[in-house]
C-alpha cells in the first residue's frame, strides 16, 4: 500500500470519527423531515404550474372557438353580399382555427393527465411525510430517553466527567483531612510527652508540669468534696455543732465529724474503666428513674434505649458526684457500665441488686 493511500485512509478514519462524534440524531431527523417537506412543496408548486398552463391553454381554446364562430358568421355575411372570395377566405381561416383548437384540446387533455399524476404523487408524498413525522417524533423520544438514562447511569456510577472530577476532589479532600488529623495527633502526642512546649507554658520539664497539674487537680477535688459535704450535711450537723460550740472554739474539731457523716450520707459509684464518684444519698430520688430506665433497657435488651439511659445516668453521676482521689482506696457500692460497653457486657456486669437505687440510705 502506498504512502498516499495510507494517508488517505487515515484521514478518512479521523474524519469519520469526528463526524460520528459531532452528529446528532435529533438534528439529522429534523433535517430529513425538512428536506421531505421541501420536496412536498416542490411537488405542490409543480401541480400549480401544470394547472396554470392548463388554464392558459383553455383560455386560448376559448379564444379560438370565438374566432372560429366569428369567421363562420363573416363567411355567411359575405355570401349574402355576393362576395364568394371573402367567404372562402373566412372559411379558410375558420378551418385553421379549428385545427389549432383541436391541437389545444389534445394538449389540455395531456395537461389534465399530468396534473392528476402530480396530485396523486403529492398525496403519496404527503402521506409519507406524515408517517415520517410520526416516526421522527418516536425516534427523538427514544433517543432522548436513552440519552437521559445513560447520563443518569453515568452520574450514579461515577463514569461521567463531572462525577469523576467530583470523586477526585473528594478523594483529595479526604487525603488532606486524614493528613491534617494525623499531624494534629502527632503534635498532641509530642506536647503530651514534653517534646514540644506549648506557647505560654512556664519553664520547667514535662515531669514537673505533670506533677503540678496532678497536684492542682487533687486540691480542687478535695476542696469540692469538702464543700459538698458541708452543703449536703449541714442540716444533720447543725444540732451537734451548736452543742459542741462552747467546748471547741477552734475549727480543728470539725474535720473528725465530717468524714463520719459523709460516709453515712454518701454512696461510692464506680464507672467501669473510669474513676470513683462519691454521690449523696439525697440524690436518690433523681437517680431512681435513671437507674430504672437503664435496668428496663437491659432487661428488654433494647440497644437504643440502653445507650440513651446509660449516657443520662453517667452524666448525672459525673455532674452531681465528687471524684474520689486515685490514692484513696474506697470500696465501690455500685459499679456502672462504661460508655463504650455493649449491651451484652452490661447484662453480664449488672445484676438485679447492682443498681443505684439499692444503695444503702442515710441513717436517720
C-alpha positions, 0 to 999 in steps of 0.5 A: 500500500502506498504512502498516499493511500495510507494517508488517505485512509487515515484521514478518512478514519479521523474524519469519520470519527469526528463526524460520528462524534459531532452528529446528532440524531435529533438534528439529522431527523429534523433535517430529513423531515425538512428536506421531505417537506421541501420536496412536498412543496416542490411537488405542490408548486409543480401541480400549480404550474401544470394547472396554470398552463392548463388554464392558459391553454383553455383560455386560448381554446376559448379564444379560438372557438370565438374566432372560429364562430366569428369567421363562420358568421363573416363567411355567411355575411359575405355570401349574402353580399355576393362576395364568394372570395371573402367567404372562402377566405373566412372559411379558410381561416375558420378551418385553421382555427379549428385545427389549432383548437383541436391541437389545444384540446389534445394538449389540455387533455395531456395537461389534465393527465399530468396534473392528476399524476402530480396530485396523486404523487403529492398525496403519496408524498404527503402521506409519507411525510406524515408517517415520517413525522410520526416516526421522527417524533418516536425516534427523538423520544427514544433517543432522548430517553436513552440519552437521559438514562445513560447520563443518569447511569453515568452520574450514579456510577461515577463514569461521567466527567463531572462525577469523576472530577467530583470523586477526585476532589473528594478523594483529595479532600479526604487525603488532606483531612486524614493528613491534617488529623494525623499531624494534629495527633502527632503534635498532641502526642509530642506536647503530651510527652514534653517534646514540644512546649506549648506557647505560654507554658512556664519553664520547667520539664514535662515531669514537673508540669505533670506533677503540678497539674496532678497536684492542682487537680487533687486540691480542687477535688478535695476542696469540692468534696469538702464543700459538698459535704458541708452543703449536703450535711449541714442540716444533720450537723447543725444540732451537734455543732451548736452543742459542741460550740462552747467546748471547741472554739477552734475549727480543728474539731470539725474535720473528725465529724465530717468524714463520719457523716459523709460516709453515712450520707454518701454512696461510692459509684464506680464507672467501669474503666473510669474513676470513683464518684462519691454521690449523696444519698439525697440524690436518690430520688433523681437517680431512681428513674435513671437507674430504672430506665437503664435496668428496663433497657437491659432487661428488654435488651433494647440497644437504643434505649440502653445507650440513651439511659446509660449516657443520662445516668453517667452524666448525672453521676459525673455532674452531681458526684465528687471524684474520689482521689486515685490514692484513696482506696474506697470500696465501690457500692455500685459499679456502672457500665462504661460508655463504650460497653455493649449491651451484652457486657452490661447484662453480664456486669449488672445484676438485679441488686447492682443498681443505684437505687439499692444503695444503702440510705442515710441513717436517720 
